């Protein structure tokens, strides 16, 4: 519970605990401006005056979190059944072959721990191909980052096989990391090394939100924040997932309890310290899709906070895809300055109407906004370089009609893209079904990895990247 935590490490904070919010409390939240006396709110002095629109956002966030926790086990069970059925059909070569194999006693049963078992996200876009001949080109790190971000959703056996056998690279590890506030290992990180011309590039890829994981969704929609002195306000849910310590914040060094899963930031940082100190030519990149993108940029933030000189010198770039907002304006200024000082490239890719990069809402008081250059791909995979994506508020009524029309065009493209671009871009029945959801919730299918992969392959990046 938030009230049991020491927040002296933060300059200011707003903590919202859905477990302490009763139905009556939530109703009072909407009709009363006395936000300070709600027992599910803990805040530092001077940040308690919220407008109705802000209280409404808090209300929605808390209600959804409570519903998600009620549905935690049923949602996980439903997800396991759905994934098992999809894998059952895929491994047996389709529904007709599934029936044939069942009747002939040759049925192939899926093993969730095998290298052939894919998540729902993996089945949306099963491509793992990398054009290794283009290592020296400007788009290679971007394509590698996106493929790593997509692969990070899969199990360890799949990842090891893909990295070693398909990509011919070194599999370093796959870490299940602890969120101290949730008391669970809810953060996953893939690390591998790409060796080329006597130089190793380590890739750190944080896993994004798993579709049927209620805890991941609670992390995403948690509107709590902490203000770290000298840095700014940062999204509380993302910080907790990365390894925020309950009573001390972000100490530079900690002693990991070996009987428990590690904290993501510390286990990855310590691993990088070791391999980079042993190899003077090695560098690394950090990446992630969705929630993974938020963790990727916050990983860079804490490196700056701790003044990790060796790591910042070797950090070649941070590439995020469909990344939600993570901090306020002060945070944005801090990160721009630090990345400029350390020559760190940060690229936040946003595809078309993807709703997640436009959340949390860019509110003057809630203080979540984007920082840095945004690389925006439209539906034709054409690149625009913006300080902030157009339609920065997903809930704007002005964009409902164009977003709906765009969803129709993207649904049609599911049938035509293979004939236009080649068989590598062929879309299956599951992805087609996923795109139909865009007719009801425009921008949701645009958050899937498929169009981010296509953007890195088909988009013109020459405007922003130079061949080194």
LONU-374860 format. One record per residue (C-alpha): residue in one letter; x, y, z. Coordinates in steps of 0.05 Angstrom, whole numbers, plus 5000, padded with zeros to 4 digits. Example, Ala and Ser with C-alpha at 12.3 -4.5 7.8 and 13.67 -1.06 7.14 Angstrom:
BEGIN
a524649105156;s527349795143;
END
This chain:
BEGIN
x500050005000;x502450704983;x501550965054;x506650465080;x512250725035;x517551245049;x517451764992;x523152195016;x526952034952;x521752424913;x521053184911;x513553104901;x508752534885;x501652334870;x500051604887;x493451284870;x491950604902;x485950274869;x485749734924;x483850264976;x478450584933;x471350374949;x465550494902;x463151054947;x470051374945;x470051364869;x463251704866;x465552244914;x471752344871;x467252584814;x462753054854;x467653334904;x473653784892;x476653574958;x481453084926;x486253084986;x481552715034;x480552104991;x483651505027;x486251214962;x490351834947;x497052014975;x500352654952;x505553164971;x503253854988;x500954304932;x498753804879;x491753634902;x487454124863;x484853744802;x479553974753;x473553544736;x476853284672;x482953074712;x478752744766;x474852384711;x481452094683;x483351864753;x476351564762;x476951164696;x484050934713;x482050684782;x475550344759;x479149984702;x484749754749;x479749474799;x476149104743;x482648834716;x484648564784;x477848224792;x478847904723;x486247754733;x485746994736;x479946904688;x483447364638;x489946974644;x486146314636;x482446574575;x488946804544;x492246134555;x486345774522;x486346254463;x493946184452;x493545434460;x488045374407;x491645834358;x498045434366;x494244784360;x491444994293;x498045284269;x502344684288;x497644204253;x497544614188;x490644914192;x483644694214;x482844164159;x489543834175;x487943894249;x481643474239;x485542984195;x491142904246;x486042814302;x482542254264;x489041914244;x492341964313;x497742444288;x495343054327;x500943524347;x499843824416;x502844504432;x508144574487;x508145284515;x515545224531;x517744984462;x521245404409;x515245314362;x510045594410;x508146314394;x504246834433;x498147164404;x502547764384;x507347284351;x501746984310;x499447674288;x506147744254;x510547124253;x516347444214;x523247394246;x527447494183;x533147994186;x537048244125;x543948144154;x547248404091;x544949104110;x548849164175;x552449784151;x546250154128;x542550684166;x536250274175;x539449654204;x539349844277;x532150064270;x530049414237;x533949004287;x530849394345;x523749284320;x524848544307;x527848474377;x522048854408;x517148394373;x520947764391;x521247964464;x513847764471;x515747024462;x518246484509;x525646374525;x526345754482;x523546114421;x528246704433;x534446274442;x532945884378;x531446514338;x537546904361;x542446334353;x539745934294;x535946454254;x539947084267;x546746744281;x547847194341;x549647064414;x543846964462;x545947304527;x539747204569;x532347294582;x530747594649;x524147544688;x524448144734;x520748344796;x515948924807;x516549034882;x509949404886;x506048834853;x510248294886;x510847924820;x515847804763;x512048214712;x517848524672;x521648134619;x528048334583;x531548004524;x539048114514;x543247864456;x549548074420;x550548204346;x557948114327;x560148434262;x567148644239;x570248514308;x565148954342;x559548714388;x552949084392;x548848864452;x541348934443;x536949034505;x529548934488;x524149034540;x517648644531;x511349044521;x504448934549;x501948224543;x494648244519;x491947784573;x496148024632;x491948454679;x498148684718;x501348954655;x495149344639;x494849624710;x502049854701;x500150214637;x494150584663;x496750764732;x496751534733;x501151574795;x507551964788;x513952134826;x518052764816;x525452594822;x529753204842;x533353494783;x529853034733;x522353164734;x515852774741;x515652074715;x510051564706;x509651154770;x507250504739;x513050474690;x518150654743;x515650084788;x516049594730;x523349794716;x525549694788;x523750294831;x525350124904;x519450204952;x522750635005;x529150894972;x527351034900;x533350954854;x539650814895;x545750744851;x547750074881;x543349544914;x544348844941;x539848374901;x536247834941;x538347204903;x532146834928;x527647314890;x527347524816;x531948124802;x529948834787;x530248984712;x534449614714;x539749344760;x540648654730;x541248944659;x545749514681;x550449044719;x550848574660;x552549154613;x557749424661;x561248744659;x561148604584;x562849324564;x568649374612;x571448724583;x570548934511;x572649634492;x569549584423;x562749374447;x556649834445;x549249724460;x542449954440;x535949944480;x529149824450;x521949624464;x514949634437;x509049934476;x510449864551;x517349594531;x518750264497;x517050644560;x521750194600;x527150294547;x527251054552;x526651034628;x532650564630;x536551114595;x533851614644;x536451244705;x543151154671;x543451914666;x541051994738;x546651544762;x551751854715;x553751174687;x559351464645;x561750804613;x554750594594;x552751274567;x559051304525;x557350634494;x549850744487;x548950784412;x541550924413;x534650824442;x529350614393;x522150564416;x515850354379;x508850544400;x511650824465;x506851174514;x508751824547;x513151764608;x514352454639;x513053194645;x516153814612;x521753854663;x523453124650;x523453264575;x528453834583;x532853414628;x533152834579;x534353274518;x540253584554;x543252924578;x542552574511;x545553164475;x551453164523;x552652424514;x551152384439;x545551884450;x540651794392;x533451724415;x528051564363;x520751464382;x516951144325;x509451254321;x505250914268;x499151294242;x493251304291;x496450854344;x492851044407;x498150844458;x503351394442;x497751894454;x496751644526;x496651844582;x492952464561;x497353074551;x494353484607;x497354114637;x496853854707;x497453104699;x503853284663;x505052684618;x507752884550;x512752674498;x519852924491;x524752924433;x523752784360;x517852354340;x518451964276;x511351894251;x509451404196;x502851494161;x498750924131;x503050924068;x509250844112;x511651534092;x515851874146;x514552544178;x519252814232;x515453194286;x516653454356;x509953134374;x505352694332;x499253014301;x492752874337;x496552844402;x490052734441;x486952074418;x480152274447;x479452894403;x472752884368;x475753224308;x479452594288;x473952064297;x471852064223;x478852054192;x481151514240;x475051084223;x476151184149;x483551004157;x481550364193;x477350154133;x483150284085;x487949874129;x482949304130;x482649314054;x490249324051;x490448654088;x488148334023;x492648733976;x499348854010;x502348183990;x500948303916;x503749013921;x509848903965;x511248153959;x509847513999;x514047754058;x508348234075;x502647724070;x497647784128;x494047194159;x486947104182;x488547284254;x491547954234;x485648084189;x480947954247;x485148414291;x484548974239;x476948924241;x477249164313;x479649824285;x472649944257;x470249984330;x476450244365;x480650624314;x487950624331;x488149964369;x490449514311;x495450064292;x498949904358;x500649194337;x507749044315;x506048874243;x505849594217;x511949794257;x515749224223;x513149444156;x514950164171;x522249984185;x522549584121;x518650024073;x519050714104;x524051234079;x528751364137;x533851764096;x530952414122;x533252254193;x538851744190;x545551814156;x549651224132;x555651164179;
END
